[in-house]
């Protein structure tokens, strides 16, 4: 069985080598930063959300924004129409969810950040 060759760590300026993206030190730092910067990680990692997301994508496999433009694009994100930050009571409400492709989801997220 072939083994993958060690490559440079993806962290800028790091000279360590790894078989994965980041060396052990920078991988640890990235995990810590995510926990500190985004407390919603716990929500998105929850069993309840992962199950709802999978069921929702199965029932709604196409991006709603692309469909509105007459295109059929596979969705990979389940997006909260009203952000969880504003309406945490709707975080598991299917009427507050929509399926989006990566492009549309990114566009919506950037716009929401600009509006804040």
DRENLUMDO-623546 format. One record per atom (N, C-alpha, C, O): atom name; residue number from 1; x negated, y negated, z negated; residue in one letter. Coordinates in steps of 0.2 Angstrom, whole numbers, plus 5000, padded with zeros to 4 digits. Layout:
// DRENLUMDO-623546
CA  NUM  X  Y  Z  A
...
//
This chain:
// DRENLUMDO-623546
N  1  4996  5006  5000  X
CA  1  5000  5000  5000  X
C  1  4996  4994  5000  X
O  1  4991  4993  4995  X
N  2  4996  4989  5005  X
CA  2  4992  4983  5005  X
C  2  4994  4978  5000  X
O  2  4999  4978  4998  X
N  3  4988  4975  4997  X
CA  3  4990  4970  4992  X
C  3  4989  4963  4995  X
O  3  4985  4963  5000  X
N  4  4993  4958  4993  X
CA  4  4992  4952  4996  X
C  4  4986  4948  4993  X
O  4  4984  4949  4987  X
N  5  4983  4945  4998  X
CA  5  4977  4941  4996  X
C  5  4978  4935  4991  X
O  5  4984  4932  4992  X
N  6  4974  4933  4987  X
CA  6  4974  4928  4983  X
C  6  4974  4921  4987  X
O  6  4970  4921  4991  X
N  7  4978  4916  4985  X
CA  7  4978  4910  4989  X
C  7  4977  4904  4984  X
O  7  4978  4906  4977  X
N  8  4976  4899  4986  X
CA  8  4975  4893  4982  X
C  8  4982  4891  4978  X
O  8  4987  4892  4982  X
N  9  4982  4889  4972  X
CA  9  4987  4886  4969  X
C  9  4990  4881  4972  X
O  9  4987  4877  4975  X
N  10  4997  4880  4973  X
CA  10  5000  4875  4976  X
C  10  5000  4868  4973  X
O  10  5002  4863  4976  X
N  11  4998  4868  4967  X
CA  11  4997  4861  4963  X
C  11  4992  4857  4966  X
O  11  4986  4860  4966  X
N  12  4993  4851  4968  X
CA  12  4988  4847  4971  X
C  12  4982  4846  4966  X
O  12  4982  4845  4960  X
N  13  4976  4848  4969  X
CA  13  4970  4847  4966  X
C  13  4967  4853  4962  X
O  13  4962  4854  4959  X
N  14  4972  4858  4961  X
CA  14  4970  4864  4957  X
C  14  4966  4869  4962  X
O  14  4968  4870  4967  X
N  15  4961  4872  4959  X
CA  15  4956  4876  4962  X
C  15  4957  4883  4961  X
O  15  4954  4888  4963  X
N  16  4962  4885  4956  X
CA  16  4963  4892  4954  X
C  16  4967  4896  4960  X
O  16  4970  4893  4964  X
N  17  4966  4902  4960  X
CA  17  4969  4906  4965  X
C  17  4974  4910  4962  X
O  17  4974  4912  4956  X
N  18  4979  4912  4966  X
CA  18  4985  4916  4963  X
C  18  4988  4920  4969  X
O  18  4987  4918  4975  X
N  19  4992  4925  4968  X
CA  19  4995  4929  4973  X
C  19  5002  4926  4974  X
O  19  5006  4928  4978  X
N  20  5004  4922  4969  X
CA  20  5011  4918  4970  X
C  20  5009  4911  4972  X
O  20  5004  4909  4973  X
N  21  5014  4907  4971  X
CA  21  5014  4900  4973  X
C  21  5009  4896  4968  X
O  21  5005  4892  4971  X
N  22  5010  4896  4962  X
CA  22  5006  4892  4957  X
C  22  5002  4897  4952  X
O  22  5004  4903  4951  X
N  23  4997  4894  4950  X
CA  23  4993  4898  4945  X
C  23  4997  4899  4939  X
O  23  5002  4895  4938  X
N  24  4995  4903  4934  X
CA  24  4999  4904  4928  X
C  24  5000  4897  4924  X
O  24  5005  4896  4922  X
N  25  4995  4893  4924  X
CA  25  4995  4887  4920  X
C  25  5000  4882  4923  X
O  25  5005  4879  4920  X
N  26  5000  4881  4930  X
CA  26  5005  4877  4933  X
C  26  5012  4879  4933  X
O  26  5016  4876  4933  X
N  27  5012  4886  4934  X
CA  27  5019  4889  4934  X
C  27  5022  4888  4927  X
O  27  5028  4886  4927  X
N  28  5018  4888  4922  X
CA  28  5021  4887  4915  X
C  28  5023  4880  4914  X
O  28  5028  4878  4912  X
N  29  5019  4875  4917  X
CA  29  5020  4868  4917  X
C  29  5027  4866  4920  X
O  29  5031  4862  4918  X
N  30  5028  4869  4926  X
CA  30  5034  4868  4930  X
C  30  5040  4871  4927  X
O  30  5045  4867  4927  X
N  31  5039  4877  4924  X
CA  31  5045  4879  4920  X
C  31  5047  4875  4914  X
O  31  5053  4873  4913  X
N  32  5042  4872  4910  X
CA  32  5043  4868  4905  X
C  32  5046  4861  4908  X
O  32  5051  4858  4905  X
N  33  5044  4858  4913  X
CA  33  5046  4852  4916  X
C  33  5054  4853  4918  X
O  33  5058  4848  4917  X
N  34  5055  4859  4921  X
CA  34  5062  4860  4923  X
C  34  5067  4860  4917  X
O  34  5072  4857  4917  X
N  35  5065  4863  4912  X
CA  35  5069  4864  4906  X
C  35  5070  4857  4903  X
O  35  5075  4855  4900  X
N  36  5065  4853  4902  X
CA  36  5065  4846  4899  X
C  36  5069  4841  4904  X
O  36  5073  4837  4901  X
N  37  5068  4842  4910  X
CA  37  5071  4837  4915  X
C  37  5078  4839  4917  X
O  37  5082  4834  4919  X
N  38  5080  4845  4917  X
CA  38  5087  4847  4919  X
C  38  5090  4852  4914  X
O  38  5090  4858  4915  X
N  39  5094  4849  4909  X
CA  39  5097  4854  4904  X
C  39  5103  4858  4908  X
O  39  5105  4862  4905  X
N  40  5105  4856  4914  X
CA  40  5110  4859  4917  X
C  40  5107  4866  4920  X
O  40  5111  4870  4922  X
N  41  5101  4867  4919  X
CA  41  5098  4874  4921  X
C  41  5102  4880  4918  X
O  41  5103  4885  4920  X
N  42  5103  4878  4911  X
CA  42  5106  4884  4907  X
C  42  5113  4885  4910  X
O  42  5115  4891  4910  X
N  43  5117  4880  4912  X
CA  43  5123  4881  4915  X
C  43  5123  4885  4922  X
O  43  5126  4890  4923  X
N  44  5118  4883  4926  X
CA  44  5118  4886  4933  X
C  44  5115  4893  4932  X
O  44  5115  4897  4937  X
N  45  5111  4895  4927  X
CA  45  5109  4902  4926  X
C  45  5114  4906  4922  X
O  45  5113  4912  4921  X
N  46  5119  4903  4920  X
CA  46  5124  4907  4916  X
C  46  5127  4912  4920  X
O  46  5128  4912  4926  X
N  47  5129  4918  4917  X
CA  47  5132  4923  4920  X
C  47  5139  4921  4923  X
O  47  5141  4923  4929  X
N  48  5143  4917  4919  X
CA  48  5149  4915  4921  X
C  48  5149  4911  4928  X
O  48  5153  4912  4932  X
N  49  5144  4906  4928  X
CA  49  5143  4902  4934  X
C  49  5141  4906  4940  X
O  49  5144  4906  4945  X
N  50  5136  4911  4939  X
CA  50  5134  4915  4945  X
C  50  5139  4919  4948  X
O  50  5139  4920  4954  X
N  51  5143  4922  4943  X
CA  51  5149  4926  4946  X
C  51  5154  4922  4949  X
O  51  5156  4924  4955  X
N  52  5156  4916  4947  X
CA  52  5161  4912  4950  X
C  52  5158  4909  4957  X
O  52  5162  4909  4962  X
N  53  5152  4907  4957  X
CA  53  5148  4905  4963  X
C  53  5149  4910  4968  X
O  53  5150  4909  4974  X
N  54  5147  4917  4966  X
CA  54  5147  4922  4971  X
C  54  5154  4923  4974  X
O  54  5155  4924  4980  X
N  55  5159  4923  4970  X
CA  55  5166  4924  4972  X
C  55  5168  4919  4976  X
O  55  5172  4920  4981  X
N  56  5166  4913  4974  X
CA  56  5169  4907  4978  X
C  56  5165  4907  4985  X
O  56  5169  4905  4990  X
N  57  5159  4908  4986  X
CA  57  5156  4909  4992  X
C  57  5159  4914  4997  X
O  57  5159  4914  5003  X
N  58  5160  4920  4993  X
CA  58  5163  4925  4997  X
C  58  5170  4923  5000  X
O  58  5172  4925  5006  X
N  59  5174  4919  4996  X
CA  59  5181  4917  4999  X
C  59  5180  4911  5003  X
O  59  5185  4910  5007  X
N  60  5175  4907  5003  X
CA  60  5174  4901  5006  X
C  60  5167  4901  5009  X
O  60  5163  4897  5007  X
N  61  5166  4905  5014  X
CA  61  5159  4906  5017  X
C  61  5156  4900  5021  X
O  61  5150  4900  5023  X
N  62  5160  4895  5023  X
CA  62  5158  4890  5028  X
C  62  5158  4883  5025  X
O  62  5162  4882  5020  X
N  63  5153  4879  5027  X
CA  63  5152  4872  5024  X
C  63  5159  4868  5026  X
O  63  5160  4867  5032  X
N  64  5162  4865  5021  X
CA  64  5168  4861  5022  X
C  64  5166  4855  5025  X
O  64  5170  4852  5029  X
N  65  5160  4852  5024  X
CA  65  5159  4845  5027  X
C  65  5157  4847  5035  X
O  65  5160  4843  5039  X
N  66  5154  4852  5037  X
CA  66  5153  4854  5044  X
C  66  5159  4856  5047  X
O  66  5161  4854  5053  X
N  67  5164  4859  5044  X
CA  67  5170  4861  5046  X
C  67  5174  4855  5048  X
O  67  5178  4855  5053  X
N  68  5174  4850  5044  X
CA  68  5177  4843  5045  X
C  68  5175  4840  5052  X
O  68  5178  4836  5055  X
N  69  5169  4842  5054  X
CA  69  5166  4839  5060  X
C  69  5167  4844  5066  X
O  69  5164  4843  5071  X
N  70  5170  4849  5065  X
CA  70  5171  4854  5070  X
C  70  5166  4859  5071  X
O  70  5166  4863  5076  X
N  71  5161  4860  5066  X
CA  71  5156  4865  5067  X
C  71  5157  4871  5062  X
O  71  5160  4870  5057  X
N  72  5154  4876  5063  X
CA  72  5155  4882  5059  X
C  72  5148  4884  5056  X
O  72  5144  4886  5060  X
N  73  5146  4882  5050  X
CA  73  5140  4883  5047  X
C  73  5140  4886  5041  X
O  73  5145  4885  5037  X
N  74  5136  4891  5040  X
CA  74  5137  4895  5033  X
C  74  5135  4891  5027  X
O  74  5130  4888  5028  X
N  75  5139  4892  5022  X
CA  75  5137  4888  5016  X
C  75  5133  4892  5011  X
O  75  5134  4898  5011  X
N  76  5128  4889  5008  X
CA  76  5124  4893  5003  X
C  76  5125  4890  4996  X
O  76  5123  4892  4991  X
N  77  5128  4884  4996  X
CA  77  5129  4880  4989  X
C  77  5136  4880  4987  X
O  77  5140  4879  4992  X
N  78  5137  4880  4981  X
CA  78  5144  4879  4978  X
C  78  5143  4872  4975  X
O  78  5139  4872  4970  X
N  79  5146  4867  4977  X
CA  79  5146  4860  4974  X
C  79  5152  4858  4970  X
O  79  5157  4860  4972  X
N  80  5150  4854  4965  X
CA  80  5156  4851  4961  X
C  80  5158  4845  4964  X
O  80  5154  4840  4965  X
N  81  5164  4844  4966  X
CA  81  5166  4838  4970  X
C  81  5166  4832  4965  X
O  81  5163  4827  4967  X
N  82  5169  4833  4959  X
CA  82  5168  4828  4954  X
C  82  5162  4831  4950  X
O  82  5162  4836  4947  X
N  83  5156  4827  4949  X
CA  83  5150  4829  4946  X
C  83  5152  4832  4939  X
O  83  5156  4829  4935  X
N  84  5148  4837  4937  X
CA  84  5149  4840  4930  X
C  84  5147  4835  4925  X
O  84  5150  4835  4919  X
N  85  5142  4830  4926  X
CA  85  5141  4825  4922  X
C  85  5147  4820  4920  X
O  85  5147  4818  4914  X
N  86  5151  4819  4925  X
CA  86  5157  4815  4924  X
C  86  5163  4819  4921  X
O  86  5167  4816  4917  X
N  87  5163  4825  4924  X
CA  87  5169  4829  4922  X
C  87  5167  4836  4920  X
O  87  5168  4841  4923  X
N  88  5164  4837  4914  X
CA  88  5162  4844  4912  X
C  88  5168  4848  4911  X
O  88  5167  4854  4911  X
N  89  5174  4846  4910  X
CA  89  5180  4850  4909  X
C  89  5181  4853  4915  X
O  89  5185  4858  4915  X
N  90  5179  4851  4921  X
CA  90  5181  4854  4927  X
C  90  5175  4859  4930  X
O  90  5175  4861  4936  X
N  91  5170  4860  4926  X
CA  91  5164  4864  4929  X
C  91  5166  4871  4931  X
O  91  5162  4874  4935  X
N  92  5171  4874  4929  X
CA  92  5173  4881  4931  X
C  92  5180  4881  4935  X
O  92  5183  4886  4936  X
N  93  5182  4875  4936  X
CA  93  5189  4874  4940  X
C  93  5187  4874  4947  X
O  93  5184  4870  4950  X
N  94  5190  4880  4950  X
CA  94  5189  4881  4957  X
C  94  5192  4875  4962  X
O  94  5189  4874  4967  X
N  95  5197  4871  4959  X
CA  95  5199  4865  4963  X
C  95  5194  4860  4964  X
O  95  5195  4855  4967  X
N  96  5189  4860  4959  X
CA  96  5184  4855  4959  X
C  96  5177  4858  4963  X
O  96  5172  4855  4962  X
N  97  5178  4863  4966  X
CA  97  5172  4866  4970  X
C  97  5173  4866  4977  X
O  97  5178  4866  4980  X
N  98  5167  4865  4981  X
CA  98  5167  4866  4988  X
C  98  5161  4869  4990  X
O  98  5155  4869  4987  X
N  99  5161  4873  4996  X
CA  99  5155  4876  4999  X
C  99  5152  4871  5003  X
O  99  5155  4868  5008  X
N  100  5145  4871  5003  X
CA  100  5141  4866  5007  X
C  100  5135  4870  5010  X
O  100  5132  4874  5006  X
N  101  5133  4868  5016  X
CA  101  5127  4870  5018  X
C  101  5121  4866  5015  X
O  101  5122  4861  5012  X
N  102  5115  4868  5016  X
CA  102  5109  4865  5012  X
C  102  5109  4858  5015  X
O  102  5108  4853  5010  X
N  103  5110  4856  5021  X
CA  103  5109  4849  5023  X
C  103  5115  4845  5020  X
O  103  5113  4839  5018  X
N  104  5121  4847  5020  X
CA  104  5126  4843  5018  X
C  104  5126  4842  5010  X
O  104  5127  4837  5007  X
N  105  5123  4847  5007  X
CA  105  5123  4847  4999  X
C  105  5117  4842  4998  X
O  105  5118  4838  4993  X
N  106  5112  4842  5001  X
CA  106  5106  4837  5000  X
C  106  5109  4830  5001  X
O  106  5107  4826  4998  X
N  107  5112  4829  5007  X
CA  107  5115  4823  5009  X
C  107  5119  4820  5003  X
O  107  5119  4814  5001  X
N  108  5124  4824  5000  X
CA  108  5128  4822  4995  X
C  108  5124  4821  4989  X
O  108  5126  4816  4985  X
N  109  5120  4825  4987  X
CA  109  5116  4824  4981  X
C  109  5112  4817  4981  X
O  109  5112  4813  4976  X
N  110  5109  4816  4987  X
CA  110  5105  4810  4988  X
C  110  5110  4804  4987  X
O  110  5108  4799  4984  X
N  111  5115  4804  4990  X
CA  111  5120  4798  4990  X
C  111  5122  4797  4983  X
O  111  5123  4792  4981  X
N  112  5124  4803  4979  X
CA  112  5126  4802  4972  X
C  112  5120  4799  4968  X
O  112  5122  4795  4963  X
N  113  5114  4801  4969  X
CA  113  5109  4798  4965  X
C  113  5108  4790  4967  X
O  113  5106  4786  4962  X
N  114  5109  4788  4973  X
CA  114  5109  4781  4975  X
C  114  5114  4777  4972  X
O  114  5114  4771  4970  X
N  115  5120  4780  4971  X
CA  115  5126  4777  4968  X
C  115  5126  4776  4961  X
O  115  5129  4772  4958  X
N  116  5121  4780  4958  X
CA  116  5121  4779  4950  X
C  116  5117  4773  4948  X
O  116  5116  4772  4942  X
//
